[in-house]
Amino acid sequence: MRRGRYKYAVEVKSGKQTITLPIIEKHIKKSNKIRAKPMFVIGRNVKLTGKAKETAKKNKVRIEII
């Protein structure tokens, strides 16, 4: 996805699920391969583990809740 001058690698999660550290790391790795900023669009019922939140913040992963 392109927004302005930036390119984002977007992953969408919905339903009742938990995003774990390996999911975040895998998406960051894929984003780096295509030279895009990592981004998650998640539903209100999706949860993130503590380590996943920490890693996402450290690596500037954009997380939007819809």
Number of C-alpha atoms within 10 A of each C-alpha: 11 10 7 6 5 10 16 18 18 18 12 11 18 15 11 10 13 15 17 15 17 11 11 21 15 10 19 21 12 14 18 12 9 11 13 17 20 23 23 19 15 19 16 12 13 15 18 15 11 12 14 19 18 13 15 21 12 9 14 13 18 14 17 12 12 9
